[in-house]
Amino acid sequence: LRPWEYLASHLDSTFPGWPEVAADLILRGTGDEIQPSSQIAAGLLALRPLTFHTPLCQSLVEPINLHHRELSALALLGTDRAEVRGAYRSAFDELAGRRFAADSTDCRALWLIFARLAQEKSLSYKDLRAVALESDLFQPEGRPQSSGRAGAQALPRKGGISLHPCLDRCGLSHQPEFRRLYSMLVAEILPSLAEARPWHWLRWIRCFPGADYLFEALDCLELRPNDLHALFVARWSQELREEEELLAERLADYAPLTLMLASLLRPHQDEIFGKALGSPLHSEAMKWLRLPCSKAADSDRAIQETVIPWAREYCGLFTDALGALCAVKVPFEEPLPECSGAVTEVAQLQRFFHLHLLPAFLNLTDNLLLLQGLLNQNLNRIEGSARVGRTAAIRALGMAEGTSEEGLRFLLNLHREGGEPVRRAAQWALEKVAARHGLGSTEALRRKLDMAAAWQDGGLADSPSRVWWDIAGYRVKLSLAQGKVEVSAWKPGRKKRIPAEVRAHPLFAEVQETRKALARTYAIFRERLEEMMLTGQPFPGEQFRFLFTNPAFRSLTERLVLSLDEKEILLESLEKREVEGLLAEAEQVRVIHPIELWAADRLETWQENIVNRHVFQPFKQCFREIYLQEAGERPQTRCLRFSKQPILPRKAYALLKRRGYSPCRGDAYRDWPSDGIRARFIWAEAREGLWKYVVGVKQSIPLTTGAIYFERLQEKLPRASAQGLPLEEVDPIVFSETLRDADLVVSAAAAGEEGFSSRQTVEIRAALVKNFARLLNLPGVKVDAGSSHAHIQGKRASYRIHLGSGRVLVEPSGQHLPLPSKTTCKSLVQAEEKTDSRTLTILETVAALSYDGEISDPEFLSALPLP
């Protein structure tokens, strides 16, 4: 109420009689909710002694409206008259002993009445017991939350006393009479730890007065370190009345685990427990452990001077103490935290500790991971935690000197594909690793890992595509072709399957491990090469020559259109000597993006070349969808090509995560650091409770997409009003790839039966159909320029297939034609290792309909027009 004092004084001088008007406003209030004007009026009246208090007293005792009692109790706080005191007592007698919903108007009224009676010292022990145990007035869920969060309770300052956060704020904790009543109530509830009491009676207490409580709790923890009542009493024991030196001597008799537990629970006494443990660094180390994880990780000086020396001796003890705390069983009477979904056991435990025992519990568990990373302990467990997105574990991997190469590659993936908090943690960890190895940047670390992967070639360095084993009289071959690593057995010809005696031989385990290693290396390099195509980053010639000795890297790069010192080339089409000569002279090698080929008017030429040579590209390059800025879009700041499309939110969310976006709050973004740009795609327009559509009860309800826009990485634009960069200032590759990702989302996560196919997708499929028709000598297949249909002239009829949906119609009637269950086309040349299923279906259908005379499917034949 203090901020309103100036307003009340101003009203006194400018508006005589305002208290009567304010009281009338309170008494005339109606409705189920308190009006802000009535609440302000009651607060202003509480600052003045009132002479016309009778109507408010009547409203306090016999309220007409639901909120009259609460407002009257507030308005009369500053009035000390016998009638007012009697009204407060009558209202208290009516309410005390009854339970009300948390933060209800009756609960708030009881609080105001209780505070008034306590302030005027007319509260009896019976009254205090009734509101504490019968009305649950002091329970964390029932007390007013006007300042701070529930559970964010500080222990008293040195020499001070804290009975309860709300009692402290009311000024009651410093009243000797009230403290006496409080101590009597605590003594009745818990005379000793040997007498078990219901948890519901204890959970609100925040002061167990006297040293006897503390030492009885420590004695109990010596025997049972996870005893909840003992931990709770140890946490909230106050008024020890012993000198620190005497206290430290008395504590020295306890086991180190008990002392560490007590130190965790009583942070204001870290120095005393440090003396008892014999560790002068204990207090500073515990301060570090209670810091937020990101701040603790950045405290380099404290880590080197305090934390590591302390951890070498006490990390195990600290881990055991946290383990004992985590073994505590949450009482069944403890209310569940409020959340939209099911409450996990971990979430309930974290909430319980934060509220009752250890507000810094989450920081302590996070920083334990940092501690173990610094000591190179439990690295497998840390990597496992990092894989589920725990940012503390990600930072710990950066601090650990023993992080595996696989762990570092995982950090690189998180840096590219994780959500914003995960990316920040991964960036921090990678910078730490790079600095520790004397590397200037994360990119330098990435190049070093590429070089390391080149050495792990699965024993294939002497052979470009295979290795042989002699096992059980068979020659076992490992081959790499078109992105697949296969194992085959020969004697003398190739067997259809691996014989049982080969599989049972001990050497076959080595074959399997080699196969896995080669497949893993292949996947690493494929992902890396596609990323370098998008960023335009070149390989230095010397590095590329070394990597080219690796069979997986060689298999990939031979099938991509490369730029060797700005000269376009496909290595697969050259002789070995010619390749070696070109690479020996190259200073830089780069994977070309198809937009560059289109700009040079050579994209169609390379598409024909790829198809003619039957090249399976490892990822979409020459037949990759490209999205160019249209004339009307260039000066605009938002692209609306994929807006207003209905999508299934759960599927869209998963697709965006897989493509490296952070799809938070319906506004997904992806950073392009080399261009200094952040791309944003509004994949779910403004919608409250988005998580219910992603993982909740509304998963089947479609959402609508919005605009795409771009911003500088260093800019912080408000999401609601962000305009971003003019599209003409955005790099063409960044623009194209962002729209390609949006196209993927609205196509693959479309809510309708027909789905969605963009113009660019149709154009790519048209190019594929034309090239494959030419390659397979299908003269009856035609695709007109700009058309979204392919026309096929078969022996039985003429057909038209839509290159977006794949629907087939018979010409000229336009009758829908069911596809044959089996086609005669057993295999079809593809342009990439991973062609999307609809594109592959369309290509197979085109080939099958060209030879419709060989189709015998009855349903298909019955749909054709009679000759």
VEXLUMRO-471365 format. One record per residue (C-alpha): residue in one letter; x, y, z. Coordinates in steps of 0.1 Angstrom, whole numbers, plus 5000, padded with zeros to 4 digits. Each point is the difference from the previous one (the first is absolute). Example, Ala and Ser with C-alpha at 12.3 -4.5 7.8 and 13.67 -1.06 7.14 Angstrom:
! VEXLUMRO-471365
A512349555078S501450344993
***
This chain:
! VEXLUMRO-471365
L500050005000R502950245005P500250114963W496450125003E500850235029Y500850294977L496749954981A498050005033S501750325011H499250164966L496349905004D499950145035S501050354987T498050004967F497049785006P498550045035G497649725008W501749754978P500049725026E496249995000V500049984962A502649725002A498049805026D496850044979L502049864970I501049695020L496549945013R498350044966G502449764983T498449694984G501249724978D502149695005E503350184996I501550295020Q500050314980P503450185000S498450335010S498449835031Q503449855010I501750344997A497350165020A500349755028G503850045000L499750385002L497549975029A502449775019L502450305002R497550225019P498149965033L496350004991T497150165019F497249844979H501149645006T496649845009P499049904964L503449854994C499949815033Q496649864991S501449904966L502949835017V497849795023E497149944976P501250064964I497450044974N502349954970L502749734996H502850255003H498650255026R501749835029E503450004985L499750374989S498650115034A502749825019L502650194979A498250335003L499749995038L503749915007G500850365010T497050055023D500349925037R496550015015A498349765023E497349934974V502749924974R501949775024G496849825007A499249964964Y503449854992R499649755029S496549904989A501249954964F503149805012D497949775022E497849934970L502949924976A502749855022G500149624999R498449994965R502149914969F499750214968A501449974965A503550154996D499950374992S496250015003T498350325012D499249835034C503649885004R501350354994A497450155024L501149755027W503650114995L499150375004I497949935031F502749775015A502750264994R497950285016L499349795032A503749905002Q501250364997E497750115028K501149705021S496549865005L500949674984S499949695023Y501949674997K496749844991D499550264972L503449944986R499649625001A496650024982V501350214970A503349804998L498749645002E496350024992S499850284975D503549924984L500650384999F503849975000Q500249724974P502150114970E497049974977G497850205023R502150295010P499950334980Q502650014973S500350384998S503850004999G502349744986R499249644991A498949735023G503049825013A502550284992Q500650045037A503250145014L501449885033P500250285027R503050235000K502549955027G498450085034G496550024984I497049785002S497549894973L496949825010H498349994966P500350224968C496550155004L500350045038D503350184993R498450234975C497250085025G502650095027L498849735023S503249805002H501650275022Q497150015025P501149815032E496549905008F499349864966R503349824999R499149845034L496749884985Y501849874969S502549815021M497349845020L498249884968V503249864985A500749825033E496649844999I500349904964L503549855003P501149955036S502849774986L501049824969A499349675017E496250084999A498949984963R497650274989P498050044968W502050184973H497050234995W500450145035L503750074995R500450134965W499150365007I502550045030R503050224992C501550035035F500949725025P501350225029G503149885020A503249804994D498449685014Y498049974968L503050034978F502249755018E497149755004A499650024962L503749954994D500049705023C497149854980L501950074967E503049815013L497849694998R497650084972P501450274976N496850014980D497650045029L497650284988H499050125035A503750035011L501050184968F497050245004V500850085036A503850044992R499050254972W497850225021S501649995035Q500650355013E501050195032L503049775007R501450245026E503549854998E503350164991E501449894966E503149855016L498049795024L497649904973A502949894977E501549795028R496749835006L499449944963A503549844996D498649685017Y497749934970A500849794969P501150204969L496949894981T497750155027L502050325000M499850034962L496349955002A499650275026S502250234980L497749954969L496950085021R501550295019P501950224976H500450295025Q502249775021D502449874973E503050145018I499249815032F499449674982G503250064980K502050035033A498449685013L500949834967G503550145001S499750184967P500950374998L498750014964H496649855008S498050325004E501250154966A499549664982M496549975013K499250364988W501249894966L497949695000R496850205008L500550244970P497949974969C501949754977S500950254973K501550245025A501849735018A501549874967D501450354993S501750055034D503449894987R502050155029A497849845027I500149664981Q503850004999E500850145035T497249855020V497749754984I502449754985P502249985031W496949965022A498449754976R503049774999E499349925037Y496450065005C498249944966G499249645010L498650115034F497950284983T498749744975D499049765028A498250285018L498050104970G499349634994A498649975035L497750304994C498849864967A499149685018V497450195021K496449884993V497650284993P497149975025F496749904984E498350305017E502350244981P497950184973L501049954965P501550304981E497650174976C500849924964S498249924968G501149644996A500949705022V502450085028T503349804999E501649865031V503150224993A497950324996Q498149925033L503349945018Q501550334987R497050205010F499949835034F503650085008H499750364987L497050065022H501049835032L503749915002L502450124974P499050304977A503349964981F499449624994L500050034962N503250225000L501749745022T499149714978D501150194969N503350115015L500749655011L500249914963L502550294995L502049875029Q500149654986G501050144966L502950195015L501249685017N499349794969Q497649785019N496849824988L500550144965N497749734985R497250115023I500750374992E499849924962G496749825006S498550305018A501350234972R498249794974V496650075017G500750374998R501250085036T502050324995A502149945032A501349674986I500850174966R502150265019A501649725020L501149834967G501850324991M501850015034A501149644999E503449924984G498949644994T497050074978S499949744972E500250094963E496449884997G499050235028L501750304982R498149924968F496849985020L500850355014L500450124964N496649864990L498450165030H501650334991R498449984966E496649835008G499150065036G497650255016E501350335010P501149915036V501649684987R501850194972R501450265024A501349725023A501549814971Q501750324987W501550065034A501249645003L501550004965E501850335007K501549855031V501249694982A501450204971A501950235025R501449705019H501449864967G501550334989L497450044972G498850344991S496349924993T497349735000E500649964962A503649915006L498949745025R497549864974R502849974974K502249825025L497249755006D499649954962M503749914999A499649765028A497149834983A502149954969W502449785020Q497149785012D499449854966G499049655012G503249854985L499050094965A502950244992D501749754976S496849934981P497650264986S496849825007R500549675018V502049775023W500149625002W500149755028D500649624998I497449855024A499049645002G501149934964Y498150304986R501350334987V498050275019K499850344982L499150345014S498950244973L498850364999A497750104971Q497350274997G500150085037K499649645012V502649795018E499449644992V501549675011S500049714976A501549654999W501649834970K500949634992P500850054972G497050194989R497950245022K497649835025K496550135004R500550035038I502849975025P500549635009A499449905036E503549885005V501350344989R497750185024A501149775029H503750064994P501850235024L501550214971F496550094988A499650235030E503050204986V498250024967Q496950145016E502050255020T501850114969R496750044981K498550225029A503250215000L499950064963A496250085000R500650245029T502850184982Y498050014968A497050175018I502450255017F501550114967R496750014981E498550235026R503250225000L500150034962E496350104997E500750265027M503050144981M497950024969L497550225018T502650235017G502350024969Q503049925022P502949854979F502549735010P503650104998G501649794973E502449825023Q497249905024F497849884972R502849784986F500549845034L496349945005F499749864965T502149705011N497149905021P497749764980A496850145016F501050364992R501249914965S496749814993L498150315009T502050274983E500449814967R496250024995L499750385007V500550294977L503050175014S501850334994L503849954998D501450365000E496650124985K500049724973E496949785000I500849635000L498549655007L502949775012E498049694993S500350064963L503850025000E502849755000K502049945032R503150174987E498150304988V498350045034E503449985018G501450264977L497150245005L500049965037A503850055002E499750344985A496850115017E500350275027Q496350005010V497249744995R496450105005V496649824997I497950204976H496550105009P497449964972I499150375001E503550074987L499549764972W496750154992A501550355000A502649884975D497349844978R501649665004L497649825024E498149814973T503349894984W501249865033Q496649835006E500349824967N503649915007I499049855034V497249794985N502049894969R502849875022H497649835025V501550205029F498449965034Q500750325017P500449965038F497650285007K497950244978Q502350224980C499250024963F496449915005R499650215032E497050235001I501050374997Y497950305009L500850334984Q498850345011E497250124979A499950364988G497250115022E501649845031R503450164999P499250345017Q497749825025T501249895035R497749695002C499449714976L496549865000R500449714976F499349745026S497750195023K496449905008Q500749634995P498349765024I502549765017L500149745027P502050165028R501649705015K501449884967A501150364990Y501850045033A502049684995L500950094964L501250355010K502249855028R501549754975R500850284976G502050195027Y497350255011S498950115034P496249984997C499250185032R496650185005G499049954964D502950214987A502849774987Y503450144993R503349884986D503350195002W502450054970P503150125018S502250034969D497450244985G499150175033I496349924994R497349845020A497149854980R496649995016F496949804989I496750055018W498949644999A497050045023E498450345001A499250165034R498449735020E499749985038G501149675016L502049884970W501349705019K496549855002Y500149984962V503549854999V499849745028G496650055017V496449934993K499850224969Q502649824978S497449924973I498950364996P501850184971L501850335004T500750264973T503550114988G501150364998A502750214983I503749944996Y502450295008F503750065007E501950215025R503650085009L501449775026Q501050285023E496550164999K497449925026L496650074983P496749965019R498349704985A496650164998S501250304979A503249874984Q500350114964G503549884993L502350054969P498850084965L500149674982E502350144973E502750045028V499849635009D502649764985P498249804972I501249665014V498750095035F496750124985S499649684978E500949765028T497650175025L497149984975R501049644992D499749915037A496650185002D498949814969L501049675017V497950095031V496850104982S500349704976A500949725024A497950135029A497050114979A496749955017G497949934968E499749684981E501650144969G502950165018F502050284986S502650024972S501750324991R500950124965Q503749925007T499349645009V497949964969E502850154978I502649765015R497749704994A499450124964A503850014994L500449655014V497149864979K501550164968N503549875007F498949655009A497749974971R502950094977L502349765018L497549715000N498950074964L496450085008P498950214969G496450015012V500850225031K499650374996V500250295025D499150344986A502050305013G498350155031S497549715002S499349825033H499049684981A501949734981H498249854970I500649634992Q499049824968G499649635008K498849714979R496649985017A499250375006S501450355005Y500750115036R500750325019I501850005034H500150295023L503650075010G499050135035S497449755013G500949704977R496349964990V499549834966L497250094976V499049834968E499750234970P497950144985S497349915026G501950125031Q498949685018H502149925031L502149694995P501149785030L503649914998P501049634994S500949815032K503249894983T501950164972T502349834976C502750255008K502149825026S502750265003L500450364988V503050224998Q499950275026A501950335002E500649985038E500649735026K496950135018T497250094976D496750095017S497449734998R497450204980T502650104974L501149644997T496349894997I499450254972L503149884981E499149635004T496450084988V501250184969A502249704991A497249755007L497450194980S502350034970Y499949614999D496349975010G499649714976E501949795026I497750095029S497649735010D498550155031P496149954998E499150325018F502350204977L498749844968S496350045010A500550385004L501350044965P497550114972L498749724978P501750004965
***
